[in-house]
């Protein structure tokens, strides 16, 4: 089944899961009409059902570890490494925006453009376009031109300092890094 990270015991209904699985299955069959086999299906399913937010979150948490260590905050750095396993990184960052001074928070966000996976823009976009409990942005969904167009609009609006073409390029390459 499609994995929805961080859901715990309050997950999507069985009907929602089945609908999402059928969407992935149909996408793969349509994409591989000419070369379909069980091996091709297995590889395609493993690739297209990945959640981009989940794929980039660990790297983002690693970035936070290094960032806070470099800022002379080793206890917070260790908290990100160990305590971050129990929280959604995006929610932690949202709380940090309220708790930190503007200079430190802006530095954290600006540096993430260069030293972290594109987690923050991806997760923010997913949260804006999805509803609980189906908080997932799969590679399959990312492949759709309308998803990339909506992401472009989101990034221009919420991350005006970022080069949107570079950002989309990073997201396009991310599933292949793993």
JORAFEN-V825736 format. One record per residue. N is the residue number from 0. SS is DSSP state (hx for helix, st for strand, lp for the rest). Layout:
# JORAFEN-V825736
N,SS ; N,SS
This chain:
# JORAFEN-V825736
0,lp ; 1,lp ; 2,lp ; 3,lp ; 4,lp ; 5,lp ; 6,lp ; 7,lp ; 8,lp ; 9,lp ; 10,lp ; 11,lp ; 12,lp ; 13,hx ; 14,hx ; 15,hx ; 16,hx ; 17,hx ; 18,hx ; 19,hx ; 20,hx ; 21,hx ; 22,hx ; 23,hx ; 24,hx ; 25,hx ; 26,hx ; 27,hx ; 28,hx ; 29,hx ; 30,hx ; 31,lp ; 32,lp ; 33,lp ; 34,lp ; 35,lp ; 36,lp ; 37,hx ; 38,hx ; 39,hx ; 40,hx ; 41,hx ; 42,hx ; 43,hx ; 44,hx ; 45,hx ; 46,hx ; 47,hx ; 48,lp ; 49,lp ; 50,st ; 51,hx ; 52,hx ; 53,hx ; 54,hx ; 55,hx ; 56,hx ; 57,hx ; 58,hx ; 59,hx ; 60,hx ; 61,hx ; 62,hx ; 63,hx ; 64,hx ; 65,hx ; 66,hx ; 67,hx ; 68,hx ; 69,hx ; 70,lp ; 71,lp ; 72,lp ; 73,hx ; 74,hx ; 75,hx ; 76,hx ; 77,hx ; 78,hx ; 79,hx ; 80,hx ; 81,hx ; 82,hx ; 83,hx ; 84,hx ; 85,hx ; 86,lp ; 87,lp ; 88,hx ; 89,hx ; 90,hx ; 91,hx ; 92,hx ; 93,hx ; 94,hx ; 95,hx ; 96,hx ; 97,hx ; 98,hx ; 99,lp ; 100,lp ; 101,hx ; 102,hx ; 103,hx ; 104,hx ; 105,hx ; 106,hx ; 107,hx ; 108,hx ; 109,hx ; 110,hx ; 111,hx ; 112,hx ; 113,hx ; 114,hx ; 115,lp ; 116,lp ; 117,lp ; 118,hx ; 119,hx ; 120,hx ; 121,hx ; 122,hx ; 123,hx ; 124,hx ; 125,hx ; 126,hx ; 127,hx ; 128,hx ; 129,lp ; 130,lp ; 131,lp ; 132,lp ; 133,lp ; 134,lp ; 135,lp ; 136,lp ; 137,st ; 138,hx ; 139,hx ; 140,hx ; 141,hx ; 142,lp ; 143,lp ; 144,hx ; 145,hx ; 146,hx ; 147,hx ; 148,hx ; 149,hx ; 150,hx ; 151,hx ; 152,hx ; 153,hx ; 154,hx ; 155,hx ; 156,hx ; 157,hx ; 158,lp ; 159,lp ; 160,lp ; 161,lp ; 162,lp ; 163,hx ; 164,hx ; 165,hx ; 166,hx ; 167,hx ; 168,hx ; 169,hx ; 170,hx ; 171,hx ; 172,hx ; 173,hx ; 174,hx ; 175,hx ; 176,hx ; 177,lp
